[in-house]
Amino acid sequence: MKNKKNKNPITGWLALDKPLEMTSSQAVGALRRIFNPLKIGHGGTLDPLASGILPIAFGEATKTVPYLMDATKDYAFSITWGAETSTDDKEGNVTLTSPYRPDAEAIRAILPAFRGRIMQIPPKFSAIKLDGKRAYDLARQNQEVELQSRPVDIHSFELISHEGDISHFHATTGKGAYIRALGRDLARHMGGAAHISALRRLRVGPFDEKRAISLDFLQDIKDSASLMKSLLPLESALDDIPGLILSDHEAKRLQHGQQIDIPMGSDDKAEDKVFLGMFEEVPVALIQASDGKGQPIRVFNLLQHETDPDIGDG
């Protein structure tokens, strides 16, 4: 059993500006050494050849990671025309070449076909599991990788500039969309070949570049108090979930896994809705409301108070 005695019981989010040439796992490892937390996780993998926002969860905030995974994301990226690669970015081997070079007008004309809900086959070099193994592990072993097409949401897809072999874009995507696949499919649709040559994630849900902190900056901080100032509250990842103010008794019931009453008027739309229960500005639980009752679905162990003798099983 690992010794947790000297671990730091911190809770919160960090909007890390991940540098190039670093995997998401390596970034988590670096922050584990800096903060020495009890728990740590990240909210969405970012490729080594991509930079930008990698949300990092500490402590009780790791329980909110699934909610951030559903958030929209903003990307700035570049496509280099003329060659498709095995990884759909500049890291892979060239698998197809084409002399076709579109102009800006032709690119803008085709972009509407890639907006909205589209079908997309993820890159072979992706973290998707096939029979319990990561697709990228199978691909690196030269094993056949056949991934199924799936629906993804592309909320916006705009050409920012174009010159010669390179086009620069901005896109906002939903859960599960791959920018590498978007660039690959755009080129194929136009009868050409291309790959992603630069990629930066600008935003994941509420975490954007304004909140971002570099790894170099964190490594230069010498005192723990300054490190703690870099953390954002647990509820930062839940900005789309309405809050519910709790009484002390309600907070204690939820912490014991028990239901609370949620009064609903005739025009209340709270049925089957998730709330963030707060007591004295401290997150207590994520609550599923149904039939006038609130059931805790994620409980946060952040409150310190004595057991209420009046709590029953009701």
RODO-2510 file (C-alpha; in nm, 4 decimals, decimal comma):
residues 314
     n   res          X          Y          Z
     1     m     0,0000     0,0000     0,0000
     2     k     0,1306     0,3427    -0,0954
     3     n     0,2018     0,5793     0,1898
     4     k    -0,0476     0,8668     0,1747
     5     k     0,0627     1,0244     0,5015
     6     n     0,2806     1,2903     0,3430
     7     k     0,0576     1,3604     0,0421
     8     n    -0,1018     1,7025     0,0031
     9     p    -0,4852     1,6844     0,0440
    10     i    -0,5535     1,9701    -0,1978
    11     t    -0,8683     2,0119    -0,4053
    12     g    -0,9192     2,2264    -0,7135
    13     w    -0,8511     2,2686    -1,0842
    14     l    -0,5461     2,3944    -1,2692
    15     a    -0,5625     2,5182    -1,6289
    16     l    -0,2232     2,3977    -1,7460
    17     d    -0,0787     2,5371    -2,0681
    18     k     0,0789     2,2115    -2,1843
    19     p     0,3982     2,2567    -2,3853
    20     l     0,4811     2,0770    -2,7091
    21     e     0,6584     1,7396    -2,7067
    22     m     0,4972     1,6329    -2,3794
    23     t     0,2245     1,3717    -2,3338
    24     s    -0,0723     1,4389    -2,1083
    25     s     0,0513     1,1637    -1,8749
    26     q     0,3936     1,3284    -1,8539
    27     a     0,2264     1,6595    -1,7683
    28     v     0,0308     1,4910    -1,4891
    29     g     0,3536     1,3348    -1,3638
    30     a     0,5287     1,6722    -1,3560
    31     l     0,2429     1,8271    -1,1572
    32     r     0,2389     1,5300    -0,9216
    33     r     0,6013     1,6067    -0,8367
    34     i     0,5291     1,9775    -0,7912
    35     f     0,2101     1,9546    -0,5814
    36     n     0,2462     1,6053    -0,4261
    37     p    -0,1353     1,5627    -0,4237
    38     l    -0,3395     1,2749    -0,2846
    39     k    -0,5328     1,2546    -0,6126
    40     i    -0,4724     1,3964    -0,9587
    41     g    -0,6244     1,3522    -1,3050
    42     h    -0,6740     1,5406    -1,6304
    43     g    -0,9822     1,6481    -1,8222
    44     g    -0,9090     1,5425    -2,1792
    45     t    -0,5960     1,4064    -2,3486
    46     l    -0,3843     1,6432    -2,5572
    47     d    -0,1410     1,5011    -2,8135
    48     p     0,2363     1,5514    -2,7648
    49     l     0,2484     1,7610    -3,0848
    50     a    -0,0304     1,9850    -2,9544
    51     s     0,0041     2,2657    -2,7023
    52     g    -0,2547     2,4454    -2,4962
    53     i    -0,5181     2,3952    -2,2328
    54     l    -0,4994     2,0715    -2,0341
    55     p    -0,7306     2,0959    -1,7302
    56     i    -0,5842     1,9190    -1,4266
    57     a    -0,8023     1,8072    -1,1347
    58     f    -0,6755     1,7628    -0,7795
    59     g    -0,8402     1,5859    -0,4866
    60     e    -1,2203     1,5965    -0,4779
    61     a    -1,2231     1,7823    -0,8112
    62     t    -1,1327     1,4527    -0,9823
    63     k    -1,4969     1,3529    -0,9224
    64     t    -1,6054     1,6266    -1,1647
    65     v    -1,3806     1,5179    -1,4551
    66     p    -1,6652     1,3336    -1,6389
    67     y    -1,8661     1,6569    -1,6534
    68     l    -1,5756     1,8472    -1,8086
    69     m    -1,5231     1,5759    -2,0697
    70     d    -1,8615     1,6698    -2,2185
    71     a    -1,7603     2,0365    -2,2585
    72     t    -1,6948     2,2110    -2,5900
    73     k    -1,3368     2,2872    -2,6945
    74     d    -1,1744     2,5584    -2,9081
    75     y    -0,8747     2,4884    -3,1320
    76     a    -0,6404     2,6848    -3,3554
    77     f    -0,4629     2,4635    -3,6069
    78     s    -0,2822     2,4490    -3,9382
    79     i    -0,3143     2,2047    -4,2280
    80     t    -0,0246     2,1413    -4,4632
    81     w    -0,1418     2,0263    -4,8045
    82     g     0,0234     1,7659    -5,0235
    83     a     0,0702     1,4655    -4,7940
    84     e    -0,1462     1,2481    -4,5686
    85     t     0,0340     1,0643    -4,2878
    86     s    -0,0196     0,7541    -4,0778
    87     t    -0,0899     0,9649    -3,7671
    88     d    -0,2764     1,2455    -3,9503
    89     d    -0,0147     1,4895    -3,8193
    90     k     0,3502     1,5662    -3,8962
    91     e     0,4800     1,2893    -3,6670
    92     g     0,3707     1,0010    -3,8912
    93     n     0,4963     0,8459    -4,2105
    94     v     0,3622     0,9751    -4,5405
    95     t     0,0947     0,7372    -4,6695
    96     l    -0,0494     0,9413    -4,9566
    97     t     0,0608     1,2395    -5,1639
    98     s    -0,1317     1,4744    -5,3898
    99     p    -0,0377     1,7700    -5,6101
   100     y    -0,3732     1,9352    -5,5362
   101     r    -0,3534     2,2742    -5,3667
   102     p    -0,6893     2,4449    -5,3073
   103     d    -0,7330     2,8197    -5,2860
   104     a    -0,9053     2,9970    -4,9987
   105     e    -1,2326     3,0307    -5,1890
   106     a    -1,2540     2,6558    -5,2508
   107     i    -1,1798     2,5783    -4,8856
   108     r    -1,4428     2,8178    -4,7529
   109     a    -1,6991     2,6740    -4,9937
   110     i    -1,6550     2,3213    -4,8545
   111     l    -1,6472     2,4047    -4,4809
   112     p    -2,0286     2,4005    -4,4300
   113     a    -2,0212     2,0241    -4,5033
   114     f    -1,8074     1,9802    -4,1909
   115     r    -2,0194     2,1844    -3,9515
   116     g    -2,2939     2,0522    -3,7277
   117     r    -2,3253     1,6822    -3,6509
   118     i    -2,0975     1,4843    -3,8796
   119     m    -1,9692     1,1270    -3,8958
   120     q    -1,6004     1,0883    -3,8184
   121     i    -1,3573     0,7955    -3,8055
   122     p    -1,1001     0,8658    -3,5313
   123     p    -0,7286     0,8515    -3,6185
   124     k    -0,5652     0,5099    -3,5909
   125     f    -0,3168     0,6669    -3,3526
   126     s    -0,5717     0,7578    -3,0855
   127     a    -0,6456     0,6551    -2,7268
   128     i    -0,9647     0,4699    -2,8194
   129     k    -0,9700     0,1126    -2,6886
   130     l    -1,0134    -0,1938    -2,9097
   131     d    -1,0583    -0,5190    -2,7170
   132     g    -0,9041    -0,3556    -2,4127
   133     k    -0,6008    -0,2140    -2,5951
   134     r    -0,5322     0,1438    -2,7041
   135     a    -0,5563     0,1977    -3,0780
   136     y    -0,2198     0,3770    -3,0843
   137     d    -0,0487     0,0789    -2,9184
   138     l    -0,1872    -0,1545    -3,1847
   139     a    -0,0931     0,0871    -3,4635
   140     r     0,2639     0,1162    -3,3337
   141     q     0,2877    -0,2641    -3,3469
   142     n     0,1774    -0,2496    -3,7125
   143     q    -0,1425    -0,4345    -3,6276
   144     e    -0,4583    -0,3689    -3,8241
   145     v    -0,6683    -0,0962    -3,6628
   146     e    -1,0264    -0,0543    -3,7790
   147     l    -1,2174     0,2152    -3,5924
   148     q    -1,5869     0,2706    -3,6470
   149     s    -1,7322     0,5961    -3,7725
   150     r    -1,9203     0,7873    -3,5041
   151     p    -2,1174     1,1097    -3,4768
   152     v    -1,9393     1,4186    -3,3449
   153     d    -2,0423     1,7827    -3,3215
   154     i    -1,8459     2,0563    -3,4982
   155     h    -1,9985     2,3802    -3,3709
   156     s    -1,7799     2,6067    -3,5827
   157     f    -1,5081     2,5582    -3,8445
   158     e    -1,3521     2,8681    -3,9993
   159     l    -1,0598     2,9371    -4,2313
   160     i    -0,8475     3,2127    -4,0779
   161     s    -0,5837     3,2433    -4,3509
   162     h    -0,4371     3,0509    -4,6426
   163     e    -0,1145     3,0782    -4,8378
   164     g     0,0498     2,8210    -5,0597
   165     d     0,0641     2,4805    -4,8913
   166     i    -0,0656     2,5885    -4,5511
   167     s    -0,4136     2,6782    -4,4247
   168     h    -0,4864     2,8109    -4,0764
   169     f    -0,8191     2,7352    -3,9048
   170     h    -1,0238     2,7841    -3,5892
   171     a    -1,2787     2,5263    -3,4749
   172     t    -1,5109     2,4616    -3,1823
   173     t    -1,5912     2,0966    -3,1258
   174     g    -1,7975     1,8753    -2,9004
   175     k    -1,7060     1,5602    -2,7116
   176     g    -1,4990     1,2995    -2,8940
   177     a    -1,4101     1,5034    -3,2042
   178     y    -1,0559     1,4772    -3,3401
   179     i    -0,8959     1,7738    -3,5131
   180     r    -0,6512     1,5396    -3,6884
   181     a    -0,9447     1,3517    -3,8418
   182     l    -1,1142     1,6799    -3,9339
   183     g    -0,8121     1,7942    -4,1337
   184     r    -0,7672     1,4525    -4,2962
   185     d    -1,1325     1,4312    -4,4020
   186     l    -1,1428     1,7887    -4,5306
   187     a    -0,8534     1,7178    -4,7657
   188     r    -0,9991     1,3855    -4,8812
   189     h    -1,3352     1,5488    -4,9474
   190     m    -1,1610     1,8008    -5,1714
   191     g    -0,9725     1,5301    -5,3593
   192     g    -0,6366     1,6058    -5,2026
   193     a    -0,4151     1,5023    -4,9138
   194     a    -0,3119     1,6905    -4,6007
   195     h    -0,2104     1,6567    -4,2380
   196     i    -0,2186     1,8699    -3,9231
   197     s     0,1109     2,0552    -3,8926
   198     a     0,0300     2,2719    -3,5879
   199     l    -0,2359     2,2399    -3,3186
   200     r    -0,3194     2,4427    -3,0100
   201     r    -0,6156     2,3939    -2,7785
   202     l    -0,7442     2,7340    -2,6716
   203     r    -1,0270     2,6313    -2,4389
   204     v    -1,1881     2,3350    -2,2633
   205     g    -1,5269     2,4330    -2,1222
   206     p    -1,4665     2,7208    -1,8774
   207     f    -1,0861     2,6835    -1,8853
   208     d    -0,9217     2,9120    -2,1397
   209     e    -0,5913     3,0853    -2,2060
   210     k    -0,6739     3,3700    -1,9670
   211     r    -0,6717     3,1183    -1,6811
   212     a    -0,3790     2,9142    -1,8101
   213     i    -0,0513     2,8671    -1,6229
   214     s     0,2680     2,7314    -1,7784
   215     l     0,4623     2,4390    -1,6393
   216     d     0,7795     2,6478    -1,6306
   217     f     0,6058     2,9061    -1,4111
   218     l     0,4890     2,6391    -1,1652
   219     q     0,8334     2,4773    -1,1501
   220     d     0,9873     2,8132    -1,0583
   221     i     0,7535     2,8646    -0,7603
   222     k     0,9310     2,7752    -0,4380
   223     d     0,6637     2,8169    -0,1680
   224     s     0,3435     2,6145    -0,1321
   225     a     0,1227     2,9173    -0,0611
   226     s     0,1984     3,0622    -0,4047
   227     l     0,1322     2,7226    -0,5633
   228     m    -0,2114     2,7082    -0,4021
   229     k    -0,2989     3,0462    -0,5568
   230     s    -0,2730     2,8861    -0,9000
   231     l    -0,5632     2,6510    -0,8253
   232     l    -0,9229     2,7205    -0,9252
   233     p    -1,2227     2,6042    -0,7168
   234     l    -1,3757     2,2592    -0,7689
   235     e    -1,6952     2,4180    -0,8991
   236     s    -1,5029     2,5883    -1,1836
   237     a    -1,5644     2,2812    -1,4007
   238     l    -1,9386     2,2884    -1,3267
   239     d    -2,0309     2,6350    -1,4504
   240     d    -2,3242     2,4987    -1,6545
   241     i    -2,4793     2,3237    -1,3529
   242     p    -2,7160     2,5366    -1,1421
   243     g    -2,6407     2,5758    -0,7740
   244     l    -2,8702     2,4769    -0,4879
   245     i    -2,8231     2,6404    -0,1475
   246     l    -2,8441     2,3821     0,1306
   247     s    -2,9223     2,3979     0,4996
   248     d    -2,6788     2,2379     0,7417
   249     h    -2,9162     1,9441     0,7891
   250     e    -2,9550     1,8917     0,4132
   251     a    -2,5784     1,9024     0,3645
   252     k    -2,5290     1,6342     0,6276
   253     r    -2,7980     1,4116     0,4753
   254     l    -2,6341     1,4331     0,1348
   255     q    -2,2946     1,3527     0,2821
   256     h    -2,4493     1,0353     0,4246
   257     g    -2,5822     0,9419     0,0810
   258     q    -2,9403     1,0272     0,1742
   259     q    -3,2083     1,2113    -0,0213
   260     i    -3,3332     1,5603     0,0445
   261     d    -3,6582     1,7264    -0,0524
   262     i    -3,6487     1,9672    -0,3471
   263     p    -3,9713     2,1726    -0,3512
   264     m    -4,1051     2,2236    -0,7012
   265     g    -4,3679     2,4696    -0,8168
   266     s    -4,6153     2,4080    -1,0951
   267     d    -4,3845     2,5769    -1,3485
   268     d    -4,0619     2,4282    -1,2154
   269     k    -3,8469     2,2517    -1,4742
   270     a    -3,6140     2,0871    -1,2229
   271     e    -3,7327     1,7307    -1,2827
   272     d    -3,4455     1,5020    -1,3849
   273     k    -3,1994     1,7875    -1,3541
   274     v    -2,8582     1,7941    -1,1877
   275     f    -2,7775     2,0579    -0,9242
   276     l    -2,4613     2,1473    -0,7370
   277     g    -2,5497     2,1555    -0,3690
   278     m    -2,3604     2,4244    -0,1757
   279     f    -2,3421     2,4905     0,1973
   280     e    -2,1727     2,8127     0,3106
   281     e    -2,0035     2,8374    -0,0328
   282     v    -1,8571     2,4874    -0,0039
   283     p    -1,9547     2,2242    -0,2657
   284     v    -2,1321     1,9349    -0,0949
   285     a    -2,2684     1,7123    -0,3720
   286     l    -2,3968     1,6847    -0,7242
   287     i    -2,7668     1,6107    -0,6876
   288     q    -3,0061     1,4388    -0,9269
   289     a    -3,3554     1,5852    -0,8884
   290     s    -3,6580     1,3669    -0,9596
   291     d    -4,0157     1,3550    -0,8212
   292     g    -3,9425     1,6311    -0,5718
   293     k    -3,6432     1,4460    -0,4264
   294     g    -3,2720     1,5092    -0,4617
   295     q    -3,0386     1,2094    -0,4673
   296     p    -2,6616     1,2636    -0,4314
   297     i    -2,4719     1,1238    -0,7312
   298     r    -2,1292     1,2670    -0,6385
   299     v    -2,0455     1,3616    -0,2809
   300     f    -1,7497     1,5913    -0,2068
   301     n    -1,5708     1,5382     0,1225
   302     l    -1,4908     1,9018     0,1910
   303     l    -1,7144     1,9883     0,4849
   304     q    -1,5987     1,9369     0,8403
   305     h    -1,8816     1,9059     1,0909
   306     e    -2,0163     1,6723     1,3525
   307     t    -2,2703     1,4016     1,2771
   308     d    -2,6305     1,5198     1,3085
   309     p    -2,8143     1,2880     1,5507
   310     d    -3,1447     1,3641     1,3766
   311     i    -3,0371     1,2137     1,0439
   312     g    -3,2479     0,9079     0,9734
   313     d    -3,2936     0,6735     0,6819
   314     g    -3,5870     0,8620     0,5321
***
